[in-house]
Amino acid sequence: MELIPIDPIAQKILLIRGHRVMLDSDLAELYKVPTKRLNEQVRRNTRRFPPDFMLQLTPEEFDSLRPHFATLKTGRGQHRKYLPYAFTEQGVAMLL
């Protein structure tokens, strides 16, 4: 198992709706899986993720995060079709 310094992880923690969360794309990168696959597994196991474990960002919340993202990639299939999910600490634990 590869060790990851805590600082890069701490920088990915956001405060949304009063919860400290990490976005699905950041967690997928951390676990070295595509975001699409991580979200598929979450959808298949929705009972494990009650509202206090996971939330889906609103369009306004997602737009407010855009300055935090690097420039958009070009090409087909490079952009999100759906609004991102954000996972609380308990939700992150359920992903393991």
C-alpha positions in Angstrom: 0.0 0.0 0.0 1.3 3.4 -1.0 1.5 6.0 1.8 0.1 9.5 0.9 1.1 12.6 2.9 -1.8 14.1 4.8 -1.3 17.7 3.4 -2.5 16.8 -0.2 -5.5 15.1 1.3 -6.3 17.9 3.7 -6.3 20.4 0.8 -9.1 18.4 -0.8 -11.4 18.7 2.2 -14.2 21.2 1.5 -16.9 22.7 3.8 -20.3 22.3 2.1 -23.6 22.7 3.9 -21.8 22.7 7.2 -20.1 19.3 6.5 -16.5 18.6 5.9 -16.5 16.6 2.7 -14.4 15.2 -0.1 -15.6 15.2 -3.7 -16.1 11.9 -5.6 -13.4 12.8 -8.1 -10.8 13.5 -5.4 -11.6 10.2 -3.7 -11.5 8.3 -7.0 -8.1 9.8 -7.6 -7.0 8.8 -4.1 -8.2 5.2 -4.6 -6.9 5.1 -8.2 -10.2 4.3 -9.8 -12.2 6.2 -12.4 -14.8 8.5 -10.8 -17.5 6.8 -12.9 -16.7 3.4 -11.4 -16.7 4.8 -7.8 -20.1 6.4 -8.4 -21.4 3.2 -9.9 -20.5 1.3 -6.8 -22.1 3.9 -4.6 -25.4 3.7 -6.6 -25.3 -0.1 -6.3 -25.0 0.3 -2.5 -27.2 3.3 -1.7 -28.3 1.8 1.7 -24.7 2.3 2.9 -24.9 6.0 2.2 -27.6 7.8 4.2 -27.9 11.6 3.7 -25.4 12.4 6.5 -22.8 10.3 4.7 -23.1 11.6 1.2 -24.8 14.5 -0.6 -25.0 15.6 -4.3 -23.9 19.1 -5.0 -26.4 21.6 -6.4 -25.6 23.3 -9.7 -24.8 26.5 -7.7 -22.4 24.7 -5.4 -20.7 23.0 -8.3 -20.3 26.4 -10.2 -18.8 27.9 -7.0 -16.1 25.2 -7.1 -15.1 25.7 -10.7 -12.3 28.2 -9.8 -10.7 25.4 -7.8 -10.5 23.1 -10.8 -7.7 23.3 -13.4 -8.6 24.2 -16.9 -11.1 21.9 -18.6 -9.7 19.1 -20.7 -10.6 19.0 -24.4 -12.2 16.1 -26.2 -15.2 13.9 -25.9 -15.9 12.2 -22.6 -13.7 14.6 -20.6 -16.5 16.5 -18.8 -18.9 15.4 -16.1 -22.5 14.6 -17.1 -23.8 14.6 -13.5 -23.3 16.8 -10.5 -20.6 15.5 -8.2 -21.2 13.7 -4.9 -19.5 14.8 -1.7 -18.7 12.3 1.0 -18.5 13.1 4.7 -15.9 11.3 6.9 -18.4 8.5 7.6 -19.2 8.2 3.8 -15.5 8.0 3.0 -15.2 5.1 5.6 -18.0 3.3 3.8 -16.2 3.4 0.5 -13.4 1.3 1.9 
